[in-house]
Amino acid sequence: MHPSPHLSACLRLHLAAGVGAVTFRRLREAFGSAEAALQAGPGAWRGVEGVGPKTAAAIAAVTEQDVQDELARAAEKDVQVLCLDDDAYPAALKTIYDPPAVLYVRGELTPADATAMAIVGARRCTHYGLEQAERFGQLLGRAGFTVVSGGARGIDAAAHRGALAAGGRTLAVMGCGLSGVYPRENARLLEGIVAEGRGALVSELPMEIGVQSRNFPLRNRIISGLSLGVLIVEAAARSGSLITARQADEQGRAVFALPGRVDSVMSQGTNALIRDGVPLVATLEDILDGLGEVGAVVARTEEQEQAAAASKPPPGLDEHESRLFDAMADGPAGLDELVRRTGLPSGQAASALTMLVLKGAVRQQAGNVFERRTPEA
């Protein structure tokens, strides 16, 4: 395996203990490129802010064999290794203050992932939180958003499940290297994202780095950095989700919060965000409104798709039901008007309308008036 000089240089810096995203950026800016930084040597490295003798020694200790071994581990797990300058590196993530120097991707990133929304919240959450995380995962997935979360138990897993249930895409940003998945209880869900071609597992951590609590706040900035905005579903007064909210705000991303019970510990953080001015979310439209022009485009697309779907009869209708469904194209109508439009006998029309209501294609309003059900309804 022969990596490009650029990838090799990026990995040698990235694998060095003490070289995080900010230090990598400073080295690259000081010398013009990762390759030039490596060639500069320990004396020059120590002139860069944040690089002391210990970090300089750690950089010098990383060998080309270390790079080869890391790439072999990545290849074994079908993981793509992206440098910050690569075209496939997510454009949104490049704009944050401290983008990962190297991004490990298991699965596939697509251009559609540029329209992404994050959903995060508590691991130990209420039934209400799980229900709402999955609900908004579905709503956002159905609207064309890629749902980004952290792959953890609780709210994160529910958000991923909702996106998949809606036929959408989802990205899980891991707090460990991609040689494994965490937590193990979500292995089937996370492996399914990749196996079904419905998104990717993403990490900035070297392949064999295990779970360490200090990595999760760093992981959270990637979740928000990949997204247009972040929805906080449930969070206690002191919660990692509130760190994500703060990072999203610092990155210029929209922040939203779902209200919860005033006496619930798990809603103290979200309710405080709303008190302090974060938009309250109850519907998909609340998110679209908060996303400005992007939200308006998505909303128009949603309306067009709903109108197109409403004009098509659902499958499984017989001849009489189809004629009545078509007769409602111009709007709601009473039984007598529908009999006039279709020429069906009154009894047959009434029976067919009952079946349309039972099949969910039509709904009955007051006064024996019938109308097509839209996907929203």
N, C-alpha and C positions, 0 to 999 in steps of 0.2 A: 504494500500500500504506500503510494507516494503522494502525500498531500501537497497542495500548492504551497509555495514559500509563504504566502500571506496567511493561509490557514494554519500552517505550522507555527508561524510567529505568534499569531493570536492565541493559539492553544498553549504555547510555552509560557506566555505571560499569564494567561488565565489560570493555569494549573499551579502557579507559584503561590505559596502561602502568603497571605497579606496583600495580594493584588486583587482588590475588588473592582467593581464597575467604575468607581470614581478614580481610583489610582490608575487603572488601565487608560481611562480617558486622558488623564494628565500626562501619562507617558507618551501616548500617541500624539497629543498636541505639542508636547515639548520637542519631539524628534521628527514629526511629520507622518510617521506610519509605525505600525507594530514592528515591521522588519527593521526599520532604522533604529527604533528603540532598542531592540536586542543587540544590534551591532555597536551601540554606543558604549556599553560596558558598565561595570559597577560604579566606577567613579562618577560617570555622568548621571547614572540613575539616582545617586544620592543627592543630586542637585534638584530633583523634582520633589515638590511638596508631597509629604506623606510617605516618601521612600527613605527609610533609614537603613543602617547597616544590615539589620536582620532581614528586611524585605529584599534588599539588593542581593544578599546571599541566597535567599530562597529563589529568586529569579535565575541566578547563575546555576543553581543546582538542578533545574529542570532540563532534561536532555531530550534529544530527538527521539530516543527510544521511548521515553515517557509519552511523547505525542503519539507515536505509533501504537503503543499499548492502549491509549485512550480511544483512538480511532477504531482499533480492533474491537474493543468492548462495545462501542457504538454500533459498528457494523453487525455484530452478533445479535443485537436487539433491533435491527432495522431502524436505527436512530440517525437522523440527518443532523450534521453539525454546521450551524450557520454563523458566520462572522458578521459583525455589525455592518460592514460595507456590502454584504451580499444582497443581490436584488430580491432574493426570497425572504430576507429578514423583514418582519412586519414593519411597514412604514410608520405606523402610529407609535410603535415602541421606540423608534429612533428619535422621536421628538422629546422624550422625557430627559430630565437632568442627568440621570444615571442609568442609561440603557445597558442591559447585559452585554458584556464584551463578546460572549459566545452564547448562542441559544441552541439547546438540544431539542429536537422535535421528533417525536415518534408518532407517525400518522402523516397527515397532510395539511398544510396551510394553503388556502386558496384566496383569490382576490375577494371573494364574498366575505371573508373574515374581517375585512376592513370595516364592515358595518357590524359592530359588535357591542353588546351590552353585558356588563358584569352583574352577577347576583351573588352576594355574599351574606354570611350571617353566622349564627352560633352553631357550634357542634352539638352541644346539649341544648336542644330547642323544644318548643312546644308542638303539639299537633297542628295548631293554627299556623305556626311558622313553616312547617313542612308542607302543609297544604298550599300556602300562598307562594312559597318558593317554586313549587312544581307548577302551580297555575301560571305564574309570570314567566317561568321557563317556557311553557307551552305558548303563551301569548306572544312572547318575543320571537320564539322559533318560528311560529306560524307567520309572523309578520316579516320574516326574512333576516332577522338578526342572528348572528352567531352568539351564543350564550357562553360567557367566560366565567369560570369559577375556580375554586381551589382543590376540587377532588376530595375534600374532607367529608367526614360523616356529617349528618344533619342537613343544614340548609344547602350547602354546596352540592351534595349528592342529589338532593331533590331538584335543584335547578338544572343539573345535567340531565336527570331523568325526564324532566318536563320538555326540554329542548328536543331530546330524542323522540319522545312520544309524539311531538308535533311534526316530526319529519325534518327537523332542523339540524344545524351543526352546533358543536360545542367544543370548547377548548378547556382542558383541565391543566392548571399551572401547578406543578408539583413542588413540594418543599423538600424533595430529596432527589438524588440522581435517578436516571431512568433505567438503571439496571433492575430496579424493582418498582413496585407501586405501593403507595401508602394512602389510607390504611388498607390492610389486607381484606377487610370486610367489603370494601368497594372494588375489589379486584375485577369481579365480573363486569361491573358497570364500566370501569376504566378501560379494561381490555376490549369491551364491546365497542367503545368509541372508535378505537383504531381498526378493529376487525371489520366493522361495518362501513368503514370509510366515511364516518360522520364527523370527523374533526381530528384532534391531536392531543397528545400529552406533551407538555412543554416544561422545560426546566433550564435554569442557567447553571445548575450545579454539575460538577463532574460526575461521570456515570455511576461511580460506586459510593458517592457520599450518602450516608444514611440520614435518618430523621434526626434533626437537631432543632431545638426550640428557637434558637437565634436565627435560623434560616427563614422562618415563616413571615416575619415583618418584611424581610427583603423580597420574599415571594409575592407579597401583597402589592408591591409597587408595579410588578409585571402584570398582575390581574387588571389593575386600573389602567396601566399604560397601553394595554392592548385594546382598550374599550373606549367608546364614545362617552359612556357614563357608567355609574355604579349605583345599583339599587341595594340598600341595606335592608334586609328583611327582619332579622331579629338580632339584637346585640345588648348585652348587659352594660352597666355603667362603665366598666373597664373591659374593653373587648378588642380583639385584634381587628374586628370589622370596622371599628372606629378609626383604627390606624389606616385602614384602606380608604376610608372616607376622607381622612385628612390628606393622604397622599394623592388621591384623585383630585381634590380641590387644588392642591399645589401644582398638579400637572395640567390644570385647566380643563379637567373633565367634569361633566355634570354629575351631581350627587343627588340621590333621591332616597327617601326613607318610607317604609311601610309603617303606619301607626299600629300600636298594640294596646293591650289593656293597661290602664294606668297603675294597676296593682301587680303587674307581672314583672318580675326581676328581669326577664329576658327582653322586655320592651323598654327598659329604662334608657338604654343608649339611643335607640331609634326615636323615642318620644322626645328626648333631649335635642337630637338633631333637628327635629321638626320645630321645636320651641325656638331654636336658634336660627331658623330661617331656611333650612333645607326643605325643598318641596315635598309635600305629602303625596303619596301615591296610593290610589285605590283602583285605577284602571290603566290599561295600556295607553289610553289617550293622554293621561297625566304625564307619562314618560315622553311620548311623542311631542307634546307641547313644550316640554323642557329641553328637547334636543334641537329646537330651532328649525333651521332650513332642512336638515337631514330628516328630522321627525316629520316635517310637512310633506316631504317627498314620499316617505314610507306610508304616511296616512293616505295620500292620494292613490298610491299603488294599491293599498288595502281596499279602498273604496271601489276602485276599478275592478279588482279581482272579485269582490263581493257582488258587484253588479253583474259581472260575467257569469258567476256561479249561480246567481239567482235566476238568470235567464234560461238556464239549462234544467230540464226536468231531472230529478234524481232517478237512479236506476230502479227497476222493479215495478214500474207503473203499468197498469193495463191500458187498453185503448181508451176507455171512458175517463180514467184518471188523467191520462195524458192530455186529452181534449180539454178537460176542465182546468188543468194546470196552465196550458197555453192560453186559455181564455182569460186568465188573471194577469196577463202580461201588462195590461194597461192600468192595473191597480186593483184594489179590493172591490168585491162585488157581492151582492146578495144572491140567494138561491135563484130567485125568479130571473134576475139579470143573467146569471150563468146558464140557466135553461135556455134563455133567448139566444145567447151567444153560441151555444154549442148545438142546439136542436135536440138535446137529450131529453127523454121523458123525465118528469119531475122526480119520480121515485128512484130511477137509476142515478140521476144526478146527486140526490141526497145521499144515497148509499156510497157512491164513489167519493163524495166529499168527506164522508166519515172516514173512509180508508186513507185518504190523503192526509187527514189530520193525524190518524194513528201512525202513519209512516213518517210523520214529521216534515212533510213537504209543504203543508198548508197549516195555517192557524186560524181559528175561528174567533172573531171579535164579537162584541155585543151587537145585538140586533140581527143575528144570523148572517153576518157579513164574513166573507172569507178572503184571505190574502196569502200570497206566497210567503214562506218563511225564508229570510235571508240567512246566510251562514252566521252572522252576528246574533240574530234572534235564536 
